[in-house]
């Protein structure tokens, strides 16, 4: 017997067996990783959400004041307001001025949007819960309802915002360390992108063409609610100065520590690279919908107008467009109402900034009289295209009573 030949054959068989096992092992590891990520994701951010083919929009001004019914057609209260994610534009809670049946003595109660059913025909909301269940104070649903205290509303909103991202991790922490080389990138912003990290948090990046160069550099700024809620929210044509380090996970990207415009810097991370968005300063992750309507708005560096309304896709609870009412002679356009993609605005504490200029509004569509015409993604395209924005992906909302999933809507370049 040839021992060497036998050993070669044995080794070959082992290699073959290992080769067959590796894909299965890799697949198993990938599955475990995906399951782990899904468990870590905040509520309503599942990755297998069903995209809505038929859309149903309701105005924010019509939403507020609507009655809320239960399964027995009892009036539980009226919608007094809504709590909105500053970054994604998704409604996290409806604020209900409660009736006697809810058992909150006429107080305002924040109830997760996922608890409601939305009627696409009547644009009505139902809380699918029987009166008998409402009487049981220890139910799971009531434990998640929040009785709002007007005297401490900001603290409660901060807690709600924190809860949305309590399980998220810093996806770019690995870029910082003792060997991280800090660079200064100065140039013109030519593009802005929003996308979702596996953790469920929406991030913002900018494309900057440095002085004397032709190709842009991509710089990750931070969570969209934090960045777009600042006084220095990025817009195209900004002349910006960014302190950043090269990304360790994506070689073509940089990760910003600070974003500066007009000599003023918006700090995003500490010197050590620690996120500053968890500090108490700055904008909150969520805001009240009523605070958006009537807010002053600028278009990049031009002043003059306000946000008159917002268009909410009821099945997803997602703001798709805001309605901009320009002042007379603003950017040379007439006094018409213009729908602007949510992904093209930044909602600051005192001001809304629209990433657009006069040329954008020259080709922008006027607000249609009948919102029922906006029932597909294709019908929305003429309103998104002038702003260079991808039509929002509206996805089926996770409902407590049927266990489906929802995914964040995204912005494309």
C-alpha positions in Angstrom: 0.0 0.0 0.0 1.3 3.5 -0.9 1.1 5.5 2.3 1.7 8.8 0.7 -1.1 8.3 -1.9 -3.4 7.2 0.9 -2.5 10.4 2.9 -3.1 12.6 -0.1 -6.5 11.0 -0.7 -7.4 11.4 2.9 -6.4 15.0 3.0 -8.3 15.6 -0.3 -11.5 14.1 1.2 -11.1 16.2 4.3 -10.6 19.4 2.2 -13.7 18.5 0.1 -15.8 17.9 3.2 -14.6 21.1 4.7 -15.4 22.9 1.4 -19.0 21.5 1.5 -19.4 22.5 5.2 -18.0 26.0 4.9 -20.9 27.5 2.9 -23.4 25.9 5.3 -21.4 27.2 8.3 -21.2 30.7 6.7 -24.9 30.7 6.0 -25.6 29.7 9.6 -23.4 32.5 10.9 -25.0 35.0 8.5 -28.4 33.8 9.7 -27.4 34.2 13.3 -26.0 37.7 12.6 -29.2 38.7 10.8 -31.3 37.4 13.7 -29.2 39.2 16.2 -29.4 42.5 14.3 -33.2 42.1 14.0 -33.5 41.6 17.8 -31.4 44.7 18.3 -33.5 46.8 16.0 -35.9 49.4 17.4 -39.6 48.6 17.2 -41.1 49.0 13.7 -37.8 48.7 11.9 -38.0 45.1 10.6 -36.1 44.4 7.4 -38.8 42.3 5.7 -41.5 44.9 5.6 -44.1 44.9 2.8 -43.9 47.9 0.5 -47.3 49.5 0.0 -48.5 49.6 -3.6 -51.6 51.7 -2.9 -51.1 54.9 -0.9 -53.6 56.9 1.1 -52.6 60.4 2.3 -54.1 62.6 4.9 -53.2 66.2 5.7 -51.8 67.0 9.1 -54.3 69.7 9.5 -57.1 67.2 8.9 -55.5 64.5 11.1 -55.7 66.7 14.2 -59.2 66.8 15.4 -60.3 63.4 14.1 -62.3 61.1 16.4 -60.8 57.8 17.5 -63.3 54.9 17.7 -62.9 51.4 19.2 -64.3 48.1 18.0 -67.7 48.9 19.4 -67.9 52.3 17.7 -67.5 54.1 21.0 -65.7 57.4 20.7 -62.5 57.1 22.7 -61.3 60.7 22.1 -59.9 62.9 19.4 -56.5 63.2 17.9 -54.9 66.3 19.5 -51.4 65.9 18.0 -48.8 63.4 16.9 -45.2 62.7 17.8 -42.8 62.6 14.9 -39.3 61.2 14.4 -37.3 64.3 13.4 -35.1 62.3 11.1 -37.3 59.8 9.3 -40.5 61.8 9.5 -42.4 58.8 10.9 -45.1 59.2 13.4 -44.2 57.2 16.6 -47.3 58.2 18.6 -50.7 59.7 18.2 -51.6 62.1 21.0 -55.2 61.6 22.0 -57.4 63.9 24.0 -59.0 61.1 25.9 -62.6 60.5 26.6 -64.1 58.8 29.6 -63.8 55.3 28.2 -60.0 55.5 28.0 -60.0 56.2 31.8 -57.5 59.1 31.8 -59.9 61.8 32.9 -59.8 63.8 29.7 -56.0 64.1 29.7 -53.7 63.9 26.7 -52.3 60.4 26.1 -49.6 59.4 23.7 -50.5 56.0 22.1 -48.1 54.2 19.8 -49.1 54.5 16.1 -48.8 50.8 15.8 -51.9 50.3 18.1 -54.2 51.9 15.5 -55.9 50.7 12.3 -56.2 53.2 9.5 -59.2 53.2 7.1 -57.9 54.2 3.6 -61.4 55.1 2.4 -62.6 57.3 5.3 -59.1 58.3 6.4 -60.2 57.3 9.9 -58.3 55.7 12.8 -59.6 52.9 15.0 -58.2 51.6 18.2 -59.0 47.9 17.9 -59.8 47.2 21.5 -63.0 46.4 23.3 -64.4 48.5 26.2 -64.0 45.5 28.5 -60.3 45.3 27.8 -59.9 49.0 28.4 -61.2 48.5 31.9 -58.3 46.2 32.7 -55.6 48.6 33.8 -52.8 46.0 33.7 -53.1 45.3 29.9 -49.9 45.4 27.8 -51.2 48.1 25.7 -52.0 50.5 28.5 -48.6 50.0 30.0 -47.1 51.5 26.8 -49.5 54.5 26.8 -48.0 57.7 28.1 -50.1 60.3 29.9 -48.5 63.6 28.8 -47.7 66.3 31.3 -47.7 69.7 29.7 -45.5 71.0 32.4 -42.8 68.5 31.7 -43.5 67.7 28.0 -39.9 68.3 26.8 -38.6 65.7 29.3 -41.2 63.2 28.2 -40.5 63.8 24.5 -36.8 63.3 25.2 -37.6 59.9 26.9 -39.7 58.9 23.9 -36.9 59.8 21.5 -34.4 57.9 23.6 -36.7 54.8 23.6 -36.8 54.8 19.8 -33.0 54.3 19.6 -32.3 52.7 23.0 -30.8 49.6 21.4 -28.8 51.2 18.6 -25.1 51.1 18.5 -22.6 53.5 17.0 -21.9 51.9 13.6 -18.7 54.0 13.1 -17.1 53.6 16.5 -14.3 51.4 15.0 -13.0 54.3 13.0 -11.7 56.0 16.1 -8.7 55.0 18.1 -5.2 56.0 18.9 -4.2 55.5 15.3 -7.1 57.5 13.8 -5.7 60.2 11.5 -7.8 63.3 11.6 -8.2 65.3 8.3 -9.8 68.6 7.4 -12.0 68.5 4.2 -13.0 71.8 2.9 -15.1 72.3 -0.2 -18.6 72.5 -1.7 -21.5 70.1 -0.8 -22.8 68.6 -4.0 -25.0 65.8 -2.6 -26.7 64.6 0.6 -27.9 61.1 1.4 -29.9 59.5 4.1 -29.9 55.7 4.7 -30.6 53.2 7.5 -27.9 51.4 9.4 -28.6 47.8 10.4 -29.3 49.1 13.9 -32.3 50.9 12.5 -31.0 54.4 12.9 -31.1 56.7 9.9 -27.8 58.4 9.1 -26.8 61.3 6.9 -23.8 61.7 4.7 -22.6 64.5 2.5 -20.6 64.5 -0.7 -18.0 67.3 -0.7 -15.8 68.3 -3.6 -12.6 69.7 -2.0 -10.9 72.8 -3.3 -8.8 72.0 -6.4 -10.2 68.5 -6.8 -12.8 67.1 -9.2 -14.1 64.0 -7.4 -16.3 64.3 -4.2 -15.5 62.7 -0.9 -18.3 61.1 1.1 -18.4 62.1 4.8 -20.8 60.4 7.3 -22.1 63.1 9.6 -24.4 61.3 12.1 -28.0 60.3 12.9 -30.4 62.3 10.7 -32.6 63.5 13.6 -29.5 65.0 15.2 -27.8 66.4 12.1 -31.0 67.7 10.4 -32.2 69.2 13.7 -29.2 71.5 14.0 -28.8 75.1 12.9 -26.2 73.9 10.5 -28.1 71.2 8.7 -26.3 70.5 5.4 -27.7 71.7 2.1 -26.3 71.5 -1.4 -24.1 74.4 -2.3 -22.9 74.8 1.2 -19.2 75.7 1.5 -18.3 73.4 4.4 -15.3 72.5 6.5 -15.4 69.1 8.0 -13.1 67.5 10.5 -13.1 63.7 9.9 -11.2 60.5 10.0 -11.2 57.7 7.4 -13.9 55.0 7.9 -12.5 51.7 9.0 -15.6 49.8 7.6 -16.0 51.5 4.3 -12.7 52.7 2.7 -14.3 55.3 0.4 -16.0 57.1 3.3 -14.9 59.5 6.1 -16.6 59.9 9.5 -17.1 63.5 10.7 -16.3 64.8 14.1 -17.6 68.3 13.2 -19.4 70.1 10.4 -18.6 73.8 9.9 -20.4 76.4 7.8 -19.8 80.2 7.7 -17.1 79.9 10.4 -19.4 78.1 12.8 -18.9 74.4 13.6 -21.6 71.9 14.6 -19.9 69.4 16.8 -20.9 65.7 16.2 -18.3 63.8 18.1 -15.8 64.4 20.9 -12.0 64.5 20.4 -12.0 60.8 21.2 -14.8 60.1 18.7 -17.6 59.6 21.2 -21.0 60.5 19.8 -22.4 63.8 21.1 -26.0 63.1 20.0 -26.9 61.5 23.3 -26.2 64.7 25.2 -28.9 66.9 26.6 -28.1 69.8 24.2 -29.6 70.4 20.8 -32.7 69.2 19.1 -34.7 66.2 20.4 -35.1 63.0 18.3 -38.9 63.7 18.2 -41.1 66.7 17.9 -44.8 67.5 18.0 -46.5 67.6 14.6 -48.4 70.8 15.5 -44.9 72.5 15.9 -44.2 71.8 12.2 -47.3 73.4 10.8 -46.8 77.1 10.5 -43.0 76.9 11.0 -40.9 79.5 9.1 -39.0 78.0 6.3 -35.9 78.9 4.2 -34.7 77.5 0.9 -31.0 77.1 1.4 -29.9 80.7 2.0 -33.1 82.4 0.8 -35.7 83.5 3.4 -39.4 83.7 3.0 -42.2 81.2 3.6 -43.7 78.7 6.0 -44.7 75.1 6.2 -48.5 75.2 5.8 -49.2 71.5 6.1 -47.8 68.0 5.9 -49.0 65.0 3.9 -49.0 61.8 5.9 -49.4 58.3 4.4 -51.8 56.8 6.9 -51.0 53.1 6.5 -47.3 53.7 7.2 -47.6 56.7 9.5 -44.9 58.4 7.3 -44.7 62.0 6.3 -44.0 61.9 2.6 -44.3 65.6 1.7 -44.6 68.9 3.5 -46.6 71.8 2.0 -44.5 74.9 1.5 -46.3 78.3 1.3 -43.7 80.9 -0.1 -44.0 84.5 0.7 -44.7 86.9 -2.1 -41.8 87.2 -4.6 -39.9 84.4 -2.7 -37.2 83.2 -5.2 -39.3 84.9 -7.9 -42.1 82.3 -7.7 -45.8 83.0 -7.4 -47.9 82.6 -4.3 -48.7 78.9 -4.8 -48.4 75.9 -2.5 -45.6 73.5 -3.3 -45.2 69.9 -2.0 -41.6 69.3 -0.9 -40.2 65.8 -0.2 -39.6 65.1 3.5 -36.1 63.9 2.6 -35.3 67.4 1.2 -36.0 69.3 4.4 -34.3 69.7 7.8 -36.6 70.4 10.8 -34.7 72.5 13.2 -35.9 73.8 16.5 -36.9 77.2 15.1 -36.6 76.9 11.4 -37.2 74.4 8.5 -34.6 74.5 5.8 -35.5 73.3 2.3 -32.6 71.9 0.2 -33.7 73.7 -3.0 -33.1 76.9 -5.0 -35.0 79.1 -7.5 -34.4 76.7 -10.3 -35.8 73.8 -8.3 -39.1 75.6 -7.7 -39.4 76.6 -11.3 -39.9 73.0 -12.2 -41.6 72.0 -8.9 -45.2 70.8 -9.0 -48.1 72.7 -7.4 -50.1 70.9 -4.7 -53.0 69.0 -6.2 -56.5 69.7 -5.0 -57.3 66.1 -4.6 -54.9 64.0 -2.5 -56.6 60.8 -3.8 -54.6 61.3 -7.0 -51.5 60.6 -5.0 -52.1 56.9 -4.6 -49.0 55.3 -6.1 -45.2 55.9 -6.0 -45.4 56.8 -9.7 -47.9 59.5 -9.0 -45.5 61.1 -6.5 -42.5 61.1 -8.8 -43.2 64.5 -10.5 -43.1 66.0 -7.0 -39.8 64.3 -6.0 -37.9 64.6 -9.2 -37.3 68.4 -9.2 -35.7 68.1 -5.8 -33.4 65.2 -6.9 -35.0 63.0 -4.3 -36.0 59.3 -4.6 -39.7 58.7 -3.9 -40.1 57.6 -0.3 -40.6 53.8 0.2 -43.8 53.6 2.2 -44.0 50.3 4.0 -46.8 48.5 5.9 -46.8 49.5 9.5 -46.3 46.8 12.1 -49.6 46.3 13.9 -49.8 45.0 17.4 -52.8 42.8 16.5 -51.3 41.0 13.5 -47.5 41.0 13.9 -46.4 42.4 10.5 -43.2 44.4 10.2 -42.2 47.8 9.0 -39.0 49.2 7.6 -37.7 52.8 7.6 -38.3 54.8 4.5 -35.1 55.9 2.7 -33.8 58.6 0.6 -31.8 58.0 -2.6 -29.4 60.3 -4.3 
